[in-house]
Amino acid sequence: MGHPVVGDIRDEQTWVAIRLTHAGEVLVDEGRLVKTLRRDLHVEDDFPIFVPTAFFMRDGRTISVHLMEGYVFVGTGLAEVQYFGLENRSYIEEVMSVRSGPHRIRYVSVIKNAHVKRMQDQLHELVSADIPLKAHVIILDGHYKGLEGVVVGVRGQDAFVHIRLRSLEVVATVPKIFLDEKHGNN
């Protein structure tokens, strides 16, 4: 069956980098890569897979932000043959690996969790639009979808939007990715 890919002694999550073919990149754009990988690896929905791409709505269109095009990161813990078996799939170009020892045996390359976490944080930063204070915005999704307001504060991934209607005045906490800055006549 092959040796399981294990993390370090502290059991911190580690990752295997996998390079995608054009067909794999199409699966990313369609939002189907994670489901396909889970099926082909025979893993549950909670098994860690990170695609360094994010999607959000802007002006009625789906926008994708690619941090690292052509790659996906899959959690360790499976037998190496399961990872290498993916190379038989049309959407996988290569499982990143090294050869070592006198017989040049192939092993998957393992990436530390801190590296993948850094990529996840960078992706969140890219997706979070720079919405300045006092900006007039339209809320694109969530409880306040379709309403307009003024940004009165920002913290992390959230903005505080002052919404004023005839019967309601509220400062709502809204993820910045749900906001679109209104330009022109405010």
Backbone as CSV, one residue per row, in Angstrom:
resi,resn,N_x,N_y,N_z,CA_x,CA_y,CA_z,C_x,C_y,C_z
1,MET,0.827,-1.201,0.000,0.000,0.000,0.000,0.859,1.248,0.000
2,GLY,2.083,1.196,0.484,2.949,2.376,0.508,3.022,2.955,1.903
3,HIS,4.016,3.767,2.121,4.200,4.392,3.422,3.318,5.616,3.549
4,PRO,2.721,5.844,4.716,1.955,7.077,4.885,2.899,8.269,4.953
5,VAL,2.415,9.389,4.439,3.189,10.620,4.525,2.853,11.230,5.872
6,VAL,3.852,11.357,6.704,3.616,11.859,8.053,4.217,13.244,8.213
7,GLY,3.647,13.994,9.127,4.164,15.325,9.435,5.305,15.204,10.430
8,ASP,5.604,16.288,11.084,6.687,16.234,12.051,6.197,15.629,13.362
9,ILE,7.088,15.545,14.313,6.806,14.883,15.588,5.632,15.527,16.314
10,ARG,5.472,16.832,16.170,4.409,17.543,16.879,3.046,17.376,16.207
11,ASP,2.976,16.615,15.145,1.732,16.352,14.421,1.084,17.614,13.854
12,GLU,1.888,18.626,13.561,1.346,19.798,12.904,0.996,19.414,11.470
13,GLN,-0.084,19.999,10.950,-0.498,19.730,9.582,0.642,20.056,8.628
14,THR,0.928,19.162,7.690,1.863,19.426,6.608,1.144,19.156,5.296
15,TRP,1.756,19.549,4.198,1.066,19.556,2.908,1.924,18.974,1.797
16,VAL,1.256,18.453,0.766,1.893,17.974,-0.452,1.476,18.913,-1.579
17,ALA,2.461,19.439,-2.320,2.168,20.324,-3.454,1.963,19.478,-4.702
18,ILE,0.930,19.819,-5.446,0.597,19.082,-6.660,0.422,20.082,-7.801
19,ARG,1.122,19.825,-8.919,1.038,20.705,-10.085,-0.083,20.220,-11.000
20,LEU,-0.898,21.152,-11.450,-2.065,20.845,-12.260,-1.780,20.961,-13.753
21,THR,-2.526,20.210,-14.542,-2.515,20.391,-15.992,-3.524,21.495,-16.323
22,HIS,-3.656,21.798,-17.610,-4.673,22.772,-18.028,-6.061,22.300,-17.599
23,ALA,-6.312,21.001,-17.713,-7.614,20.450,-17.298,-7.848,20.685,-15.806
24,GLY,-6.788,20.597,-15.003,-6.899,20.871,-13.573,-7.220,22.326,-13.309
25,GLU,-6.603,23.227,-14.077,-6.888,24.656,-13.921,-8.330,24.978,-14.303
26,VAL,-8.855,24.256,-15.285,-10.266,24.420,-15.650,-11.155,23.993,-14.481
27,LEU,-10.805,22.891,-13.819,-11.564,22.447,-12.646,-11.530,23.499,-11.537
28,VAL,-10.383,24.175,-11.373,-10.287,25.255,-10.381,-11.280,26.351,-10.749
29,ASP,-11.239,26.805,-12.012,-12.110,27.896,-12.454,-13.591,27.542,-12.332
30,GLU,-13.911,26.272,-12.487,-15.299,25.815,-12.360,-15.682,25.536,-10.912
31,GLY,-14.708,25.607,-9.995,-14.980,25.340,-8.587,-15.178,23.865,-8.279
32,ARG,-14.645,22.975,-9.126,-14.870,21.537,-8.952,-13.619,20.755,-8.558
33,LEU,-12.466,21.428,-8.414,-11.229,20.691,-8.149,-11.240,19.984,-6.799
34,VAL,-11.660,20.663,-5.751,-11.626,20.056,-4.412,-12.497,18.804,-4.364
35,LYS,-13.695,18.899,-4.900,-14.601,17.744,-4.903,-13.995,16.581,-5.699
36,THR,-13.386,16.899,-6.822,-12.762,15.864,-7.661,-11.596,15.208,-6.929
37,LEU,-10.757,16.007,-6.281,-9.639,15.451,-5.510,-10.126,14.563,-4.376
38,ARG,-11.133,15.017,-3.654,-11.661,14.215,-2.544,-12.156,12.859,-3.049
39,ARG,-12.850,12.885,-4.190,-13.359,11.631,-4.774,-12.199,10.708,-5.148
40,ASP,-11.194,11.257,-5.840,-10.108,10.424,-6.344,-9.156,9.953,-5.246
41,LEU,-9.090,10.702,-4.140,-8.265,10.282,-3.002,-9.053,9.439,-1.995
42,HIS,-10.358,9.343,-2.187,-11.238,8.601,-1.277,-11.150,9.142,0.140
43,VAL,-11.281,10.479,0.270,-11.220,11.124,1.579,-12.531,11.859,1.861
44,GLU,-12.737,12.134,3.133,-13.957,12.812,3.580,-13.889,14.312,3.302
45,ASP,-15.016,14.982,3.505,-15.128,16.413,3.237,-14.260,17.281,4.139
46,ASP,-13.816,16.729,5.277,-13.000,17.539,6.186,-11.490,17.352,5.956
47,PHE,-11.116,16.527,4.961,-9.691,16.325,4.685,-9.139,17.618,4.082
48,PRO,-7.985,18.115,4.602,-7.492,19.429,4.185,-6.981,19.483,2.748
49,ILE,-7.575,20.393,1.982,-7.144,20.695,0.613,-7.198,22.213,0.480
50,PHE,-6.119,22.799,-0.036,-6.066,24.239,-0.225,-5.763,24.560,-1.681
51,VAL,-6.708,25.227,-2.321,-6.512,25.728,-3.679,-6.222,27.223,-3.534
52,PRO,-5.058,27.686,-3.960,-4.709,29.094,-3.757,-5.417,30.041,-4.729
53,THR,-6.726,29.925,-4.772,-7.593,30.749,-5.619,-8.828,31.090,-4.805
54,ALA,-9.316,32.309,-4.979,-10.546,32.719,-4.299,-11.488,33.327,-5.320
55,PHE,-12.775,33.206,-5.057,-13.806,33.746,-5.931,-14.672,34.705,-5.141
56,PHE,-15.104,35.787,-5.787,-16.053,36.692,-5.175,-16.843,37.397,-6.270
57,MET,-17.975,37.933,-5.899,-18.833,38.642,-6.849,-18.462,40.114,-6.851
58,ARG,-18.394,40.692,-8.034,-18.149,42.123,-8.173,-18.913,42.580,-9.422
59,ASP,-19.789,43.541,-9.256,-20.599,44.069,-10.358,-21.352,42.959,-11.096
60,GLY,-21.862,41.986,-10.340,-22.646,40.908,-10.940,-21.829,39.848,-11.651
61,ARG,-20.521,39.937,-11.595,-19.661,38.945,-12.242,-18.854,38.209,-11.182
62,THR,-18.514,36.959,-11.471,-17.647,36.202,-10.573,-16.205,36.517,-10.942
63,ILE,-15.462,36.980,-9.957,-14.053,37.323,-10.146,-13.226,36.262,-9.432
64,SER,-12.167,35.806,-10.087,-11.259,34.864,-9.424,-9.916,35.541,-9.201
65,VAL,-9.338,35.278,-8.049,-8.021,35.783,-7.692,-7.130,34.569,-7.482
66,HIS,-6.072,34.475,-8.296,-5.144,33.351,-8.203,-3.871,33.820,-7.511
67,LEU,-3.553,33.218,-6.393,-2.308,33.539,-5.707,-1.156,32.770,-6.347
68,MET,-1.422,31.516,-6.687,-0.397,30.648,-7.269,-1.100,29.740,-8.268
69,GLU,-1.117,30.155,-9.505,-1.839,29.413,-10.523,-1.155,28.085,-10.824
70,GLY,-1.960,27.060,-11.046,-1.425,25.774,-11.464,-1.035,24.811,-10.361
71,TYR,-1.361,25.167,-9.099,-1.006,24.286,-7.977,-2.183,24.117,-7.031
72,VAL,-2.164,22.992,-6.333,-3.083,22.725,-5.236,-2.254,22.072,-4.133
73,PHE,-2.675,22.260,-2.896,-1.968,21.695,-1.746,-2.916,20.763,-1.015
74,VAL,-2.456,19.518,-0.787,-3.272,18.484,-0.165,-2.603,18.077,1.143
75,GLY,-3.392,17.948,2.187,-2.868,17.557,3.488,-2.185,16.203,3.451
76,THR,-1.202,16.036,4.322,-0.520,14.752,4.430,-1.339,13.816,5.313
77,GLY,-0.899,12.567,5.365,-1.571,11.579,6.199,-2.046,10.365,5.423
78,LEU,-2.015,10.449,4.107,-2.408,9.316,3.269,-1.156,8.539,2.856
79,ALA,-1.360,7.366,2.299,-0.230,6.595,1.775,0.322,7.309,0.542
80,GLU,1.639,7.289,0.383,2.260,7.965,-0.755,1.685,7.500,-2.084
81,VAL,1.345,6.220,-2.181,0.800,5.721,-3.451,-0.508,6.416,-3.816
82,GLN,-1.262,6.897,-2.808,-2.499,7.622,-3.105,-2.187,8.949,-3.793
83,TYR,-1.161,9.655,-3.301,-0.771,10.920,-3.933,-0.231,10.662,-5.337
84,PHE,0.709,9.710,-5.454,1.302,9.428,-6.756,0.278,8.867,-7.742
85,GLY,-0.745,8.196,-7.241,-1.810,7.684,-8.104,-2.563,8.795,-8.819
86,LEU,-2.549,9.994,-8.251,-3.209,11.133,-8.898,-2.560,11.479,-10.231
87,GLU,-1.293,11.122,-10.397,-0.601,11.439,-11.648,-1.190,10.688,-12.840
88,ASN,-2.026,9.708,-12.576,-2.724,8.997,-13.651,-3.985,9.736,-14.096
89,ARG,-4.314,10.808,-13.428,-5.512,11.586,-13.744,-5.161,12.705,-14.720
90,SER,-6.088,12.994,-15.609,-5.832,13.998,-16.653,-5.633,15.402,-16.110
91,TYR,-6.086,15.662,-14.894,-5.997,17.013,-14.351,-4.746,17.250,-13.495
92,ILE,-3.932,16.198,-13.303,-2.719,16.314,-12.497,-1.492,16.153,-13.389
93,GLU,-0.594,17.139,-13.304,0.678,17.073,-14.034,1.708,16.284,-13.242
94,GLU,1.840,16.649,-11.932,2.906,16.035,-11.144,2.683,16.266,-9.658
95,VAL,2.978,15.245,-8.870,3.035,15.376,-7.421,4.491,15.717,-7.105
96,MET,4.698,16.842,-6.425,6.068,17.285,-6.153,6.743,16.274,-5.222
97,SER,7.952,15.853,-5.617,8.618,14.776,-4.888,10.132,14.911,-4.999
98,VAL,10.800,14.080,-4.221,12.261,13.981,-4.262,12.631,12.509,-4.369
99,ARG,13.826,12.257,-4.887,14.366,10.898,-4.927,15.572,10.884,-4.007
100,SER,15.625,9.862,-3.137,16.777,9.812,-2.234,17.181,8.368,-1.978
101,GLY,18.333,8.250,-1.366,18.847,6.924,-1.031,19.561,6.295,-2.211
102,PRO,20.212,5.168,-1.965,20.996,4.512,-3.020,20.128,3.991,-4.168
103,HIS,18.857,3.726,-3.895,17.976,3.204,-4.940,17.125,4.293,-5.569
104,ARG,17.394,5.555,-5.164,16.679,6.713,-5.720,15.160,6.543,-5.606
105,ILE,14.718,6.120,-4.419,13.292,5.931,-4.165,12.608,7.285,-4.103
106,ARG,11.452,7.357,-4.714,10.715,8.612,-4.796,9.829,8.790,-3.562
107,TYR,9.900,9.978,-2.954,9.070,10.349,-1.809,8.398,11.688,-2.101
108,VAL,7.195,11.865,-1.583,6.548,13.167,-1.763,7.308,14.221,-0.970
109,SER,7.362,15.432,-1.532,7.940,16.576,-0.819,6.882,17.113,0.123
110,VAL,7.270,17.397,1.344,6.320,17.881,2.344,6.599,19.357,2.618
111,ILE,5.532,20.142,2.664,5.622,21.577,2.915,5.064,21.852,4.304
112,LYS,5.751,22.697,5.051,5.306,23.035,6.401,4.001,23.828,6.367
113,ASN,3.224,23.649,7.410,1.948,24.341,7.534,2.116,25.867,7.518
114,ALA,3.186,26.367,8.113,3.402,27.819,8.175,3.461,28.422,6.772
115,HIS,4.041,27.696,5.821,4.139,28.191,4.451,2.745,28.282,3.813
116,VAL,1.939,27.248,3.985,0.583,27.249,3.417,-0.287,28.278,4.132
117,LYS,-0.135,28.397,5.438,-0.887,29.402,6.199,-0.572,30.807,5.692
118,ARG,0.702,31.055,5.395,1.113,32.355,4.856,0.410,32.610,3.516
119,MET,0.333,31.587,2.669,-0.367,31.733,1.384,-1.851,32.006,1.601
120,GLN,-2.465,31.295,2.558,-3.883,31.523,2.849,-4.114,32.965,3.302
121,ASP,-3.231,33.476,4.155,-3.344,34.859,4.622,-3.172,35.851,3.472
122,GLN,-2.203,35.596,2.582,-1.989,36.475,1.430,-3.218,36.495,0.528
123,LEU,-3.833,35.338,0.351,-5.019,35.252,-0.493,-6.160,36.057,0.114
124,HIS,-6.339,35.967,1.438,-7.377,36.756,2.111,-7.126,38.247,1.927
125,GLU,-5.860,38.645,2.006,-5.524,40.055,1.816,-5.828,40.516,0.401
126,LEU,-5.522,39.669,-0.597,-5.799,40.026,-1.988,-7.290,40.188,-2.243
127,VAL,-8.072,39.307,-1.644,-9.516,39.316,-1.873,-10.189,40.491,-1.180
128,SER,-9.676,40.873,-0.031,-10.287,41.969,0.712,-9.950,43.282,0.028
129,ALA,-10.941,43.817,-0.621,-10.737,45.065,-1.353,-10.318,46.165,-0.388
130,ASP,-9.508,47.064,-0.877,-9.128,48.234,-0.085,-10.284,49.224,-0.126
131,ILE,-11.123,49.162,0.855,-12.257,50.066,0.961,-11.878,51.130,1.982
132,PRO,-11.729,52.390,1.545,-11.294,53.432,2.480,-12.418,53.896,3.402
133,LEU,-12.026,54.501,4.508,-13.000,55.119,5.405,-13.771,56.186,4.635
134,LYS,-15.029,56.367,4.991,-15.938,57.353,4.402,-16.332,57.037,2.967
135,ALA,-15.937,55.846,2.451,-16.322,55.462,1.092,-17.817,55.156,1.059
136,HIS,-18.478,55.567,-0.002,-19.874,55.205,-0.235,-19.853,53.846,-0.922
137,VAL,-20.579,52.869,-0.354,-20.518,51.500,-0.853,-21.908,50.918,-1.084
138,ILE,-21.928,49.893,-1.921,-23.107,49.055,-2.132,-22.751,47.685,-1.566
139,ILE,-23.653,47.083,-0.813,-23.409,45.760,-0.222,-23.892,44.709,-1.215
140,LEU,-22.989,43.819,-1.626,-23.257,42.867,-2.698,-23.825,41.538,-2.239
141,ASP,-23.680,41.211,-0.941,-24.115,39.896,-0.473,-24.357,39.963,1.023
142,GLY,-24.992,38.953,1.555,-25.237,38.890,2.991,-26.583,39.479,3.381
143,HIS,-26.779,39.699,4.697,-28.052,40.185,5.234,-28.464,41.532,4.667
144,TYR,-27.498,42.375,4.338,-27.793,43.745,3.900,-27.625,43.919,2.390
145,LYS,-27.666,42.824,1.647,-27.467,42.848,0.196,-28.380,43.879,-0.465
146,GLY,-27.789,44.673,-1.348,-28.549,45.654,-2.102,-28.633,47.024,-1.443
147,LEU,-28.258,47.109,-0.167,-28.330,48.391,0.521,-27.039,49.184,0.311
148,GLU,-27.150,50.489,0.489,-26.003,51.372,0.363,-25.674,51.963,1.723
149,GLY,-24.424,52.346,1.889,-24.015,52.952,3.144,-22.661,53.603,3.030
150,VAL,-22.144,54.035,4.176,-20.852,54.700,4.254,-19.973,53.927,5.227
151,VAL,-18.733,53.667,4.830,-17.790,52.946,5.681,-17.332,53.887,6.797
152,VAL,-17.585,53.462,8.035,-17.201,54.275,9.190,-16.063,53.635,9.987
153,GLY,-15.658,52.426,9.599,-14.563,51.751,10.280,-14.164,50.497,9.538
154,VAL,-12.933,50.045,9.758,-12.418,48.829,9.129,-11.582,48.094,10.164
155,ARG,-11.773,46.749,10.266,-10.940,45.924,11.136,-10.754,44.576,10.464
156,GLY,-9.521,44.267,10.109,-9.232,42.983,9.473,-9.969,42.840,8.163
157,GLN,-10.745,41.775,8.046,-11.483,41.484,6.816,-12.859,42.141,6.786
158,ASP,-13.236,42.850,7.859,-14.574,43.441,7.979,-14.546,44.952,7.884
159,ALA,-15.667,45.489,7.400,-15.884,46.934,7.390,-17.154,47.204,8.188
160,PHE,-17.206,48.362,8.805,-18.392,48.790,9.536,-19.085,49.826,8.667
161,VAL,-20.284,49.482,8.225,-20.999,50.300,7.251,-22.219,50.934,7.914
162,HIS,-22.289,52.256,7.840,-23.437,52.995,8.369,-24.515,53.000,7.290
163,ILE,-25.651,52.362,7.614,-26.780,52.265,6.690,-27.920,53.087,7.272
164,ARG,-28.490,53.971,6.462,-29.594,54.806,6.927,-30.765,54.661,5.957
165,LEU,-31.865,54.160,6.495,-33.123,54.074,5.752,-34.167,54.874,6.521
166,ARG,-35.377,54.997,5.969,-36.429,55.730,6.694,-36.714,55.123,8.051
167,SER,-36.811,53.788,8.096,-37.220,53.128,9.338,-36.066,52.441,10.073
168,LEU,-34.849,52.581,9.567,-33.724,51.857,10.148,-32.445,52.669,10.003
169,GLU,-31.700,52.712,11.095,-30.350,53.268,11.033,-29.471,52.323,11.826
170,VAL,-28.440,51.785,11.166,-27.615,50.763,11.796,-26.180,50.874,11.276
171,VAL,-25.247,50.469,12.119,-23.878,50.270,11.669,-23.693,48.759,11.603
172,ALA,-23.582,48.250,10.386,-23.502,46.810,10.156,-22.062,46.383,9.929
173,THR,-21.720,45.214,10.458,-20.411,44.620,10.193,-20.552,43.758,8.948
174,VAL,-19.775,44.088,7.920,-19.893,43.422,6.619,-18.495,43.026,6.145
175,PRO,-18.303,41.766,5.694,-17.001,41.399,5.124,-16.668,42.322,3.944
176,LYS,-15.431,42.799,3.885,-15.043,43.739,2.830,-15.258,43.176,1.430
177,ILE,-15.166,41.855,1.283,-15.354,41.288,-0.050,-16.790,41.426,-0.531
178,PHE,-17.728,41.756,0.376,-19.123,41.953,-0.003,-19.418,43.393,-0.386
179,LEU,-18.399,44.242,-0.421,-18.622,45.657,-0.691,-18.088,46.059,-2.051
180,ASP,-18.801,46.989,-2.681,-18.328,47.579,-3.913,-18.422,49.091,-3.724
181,GLU,-17.316,49.765,-3.949,-17.301,51.212,-3.763,-18.099,51.878,-4.869
182,LYS,-18.993,52.788,-4.448,-19.805,53.552,-5.397,-18.982,54.706,-5.914
183,HIS,-18.949,54.857,-7.211,-18.209,55.962,-7.820,-19.192,56.892,-8.507
184,GLY,-18.749,58.088,-8.805,-19.621,59.042,-9.507,-20.461,59.793,-8.517
185,ASN,-21.713,60.045,-8.872,-22.631,60.791,-7.996,-23.052,59.928,-6.841
186,ASN,-22.582,60.263,-5.661,-22.928,59.470,-4.483,-24.171,60.024,-3.889
